[in-house]
């Protein structure tokens, strides 16, 4: 005998209504962050001591720009998911919980767009 409601059985969802997708997105972005952080670190290490023009030219190249944008998207989405879990687990008051979840969403969008704008500005020049 199942403890799920008939609607829950039809949809295939658990009691939290989201199944394990949040868990897998958190793990997927964590692995992506490791790979992309290594890419970023190697990019920085190989250009230590270079002048400003050569570093901006390197960061503006298509391959590196795409890597940086993937890094930004992965880190921001991972940050969004992580803070969402913290708020849902530790904030008990519903009003504060909604306020923090909205603030988290707006903050992550703002940070993501600002970082992507900086990379695009490097890519396409002034």
C-alpha positions in Angstrom: 0.0 0.0 0.0 1.4 3.4 -1.0 1.3 6.5 1.2 1.0 8.7 -1.9 -2.2 10.4 -2.9 -3.8 9.3 -6.2 -2.8 12.5 -7.9 0.8 12.1 -6.6 1.0 8.6 -8.0 -0.3 9.8 -11.4 2.3 12.6 -11.5 5.1 10.5 -10.1 6.0 13.1 -7.5 7.1 12.7 -3.9 5.8 14.6 -0.9 7.8 17.7 -1.7 6.3 17.8 -5.3 9.7 18.1 -6.9 11.2 14.6 -6.7 14.9 14.5 -6.9 15.4 17.1 -9.6 16.7 19.7 -7.2 19.2 17.2 -5.8 20.5 16.3 -9.3 20.7 20.0 -10.4 22.8 20.8 -7.3 25.1 17.9 -8.0 25.3 18.6 -11.8 26.3 22.3 -11.2 28.8 21.3 -8.5 30.6 19.0 -11.0 30.4 21.7 -13.7 31.8 24.2 -11.2 34.8 22.0 -10.5 35.6 21.6 -14.2 35.0 25.3 -15.1 36.9 26.6 -12.1 39.9 24.5 -13.1 39.6 26.1 -16.6 39.4 29.6 -15.0 42.4 28.9 -12.7 44.6 27.6 -15.6 43.6 30.6 -17.6 44.7 32.9 -14.8 47.9 31.1 -14.1 49.1 31.0 -17.7 48.6 34.8 -18.0 50.2 36.0 -14.8 52.5 38.9 -15.6 51.0 39.6 -19.0 50.0 43.1 -19.9 46.4 44.4 -19.9 46.0 44.3 -23.6 47.0 40.6 -24.0 44.8 39.5 -21.1 41.7 41.3 -22.4 42.4 39.9 -25.8 42.6 36.4 -24.4 39.5 36.8 -22.3 37.7 38.2 -25.3 38.4 35.2 -27.5 35.3 33.2 -28.3 36.4 29.9 -26.6 37.4 31.6 -23.4 34.3 33.9 -23.4 32.0 30.9 -23.7 33.9 29.1 -20.9 33.5 32.2 -18.7 29.8 32.5 -19.5 29.2 28.8 -18.7 31.2 29.3 -15.5 29.0 32.3 -14.5 25.7 30.5 -15.3 26.7 27.4 -13.4 28.0 29.2 -10.3 24.9 31.6 -10.2 22.5 28.7 -10.6 24.3 26.6 -8.0 24.2 29.6 -5.6 20.5 30.1 -6.3 19.8 26.4 -5.5 21.9 26.4 -2.4 20.5 29.5 -0.8 17.0 28.3 -1.7 17.6 25.1 0.3 18.9 27.1 3.3 15.9 29.4 3.3 13.4 26.6 3.0 15.1 24.6 5.8 15.8 27.3 8.3 13.3 30.2 7.9 10.1 29.2 9.6 8.0 32.3 9.1 6.2 32.1 5.8 6.4 35.9 5.1 10.1 36.0 5.7 10.6 32.8 3.7 8.8 34.3 0.7 10.7 37.6 1.0 14.1 35.8 1.2 13.2 33.5 -1.7 12.2 36.5 -3.9 15.4 38.3 -2.8 17.5 35.3 -3.7 15.9 35.1 -7.1 16.4 38.8 -7.9 20.0 38.8 -6.5 21.1 35.8 -8.5 19.5 37.3 -11.7 21.2 40.7 -11.1 24.6 39.1 -10.4 24.3 36.8 -13.4 23.4 39.5 -15.8 26.1 41.9 -14.5 28.8 39.2 -14.9 27.5 38.1 -18.3 27.5 41.8 -19.4 31.1 42.1 -18.4 32.2 39.1 -20.4 30.2 40.2 -23.4 31.8 43.7 -23.1 35.2 42.0 -23.1 34.2 39.9 -26.1 32.8 42.6 -28.3 35.0 45.4 -27.2 34.2 48.9 -26.0 
